[in-house]
């Protein structure tokens, strides 16, 4: 199976997207494809990557985000696969309002299981489609940033953009 590959320049560094049939399989602030492929479920993992210059609606959504409009990124189809809780939790992340981060505890509650704080954190950690599934919108209970696969400076930048 083939997938399209695009690396865009952003204020937070190179942002690479792997997409198939108009849906994001993986994305993140890196120029290295190998840093993204490990997060793609084996059943969805492409065997060939075709570099492209534009991904239409997907690249437009990244441009819009950095121009101050995060909404289009939430309309981009995403293709991830996992168990029922994690898959649902990823869908829930897309409903968290920009500029209004939630804590891991609140995220677990929103995902339907208030006691599943670690499972909610795990959903963030295994999210392959950064930006399009905005795990950067989840913070620690004390309001500190917590972790982020692409670095705390990028997380802070994304939250700052969404706040203003």
Number of C-alpha atoms within 10 A of each C-alpha: 9 13 22 22 21 21 23 17 14 12 9 15 14 16 20 23 28 27 25 20 11 17 20 24 29 30 27 23 23 19 17 13 18 9 14 20 18 13 18 22 17 10 8 15 16 18 8 11 16 11 12 11 11 14 19 9 16 21 19 14 22 21 18 15 18 15 10 12 15 23 15 16 23 18 13 18 18 21 18 21 17 14 7 8 17 21 15 14 24 26 16 17 24 19 12 19 14 20 15 12 22 21 21 23 21 19 25 23 15 17 22 14 16 14 11 17 18 12 18 26 23 13 21 25 14 19 26 29 25 23 23 27 27 26 27 26 26 28 22 16 13 8 11 10 19 16 17 18 17 14 10 14 11 17 23 15 14 21 18 12 17 19 12 8
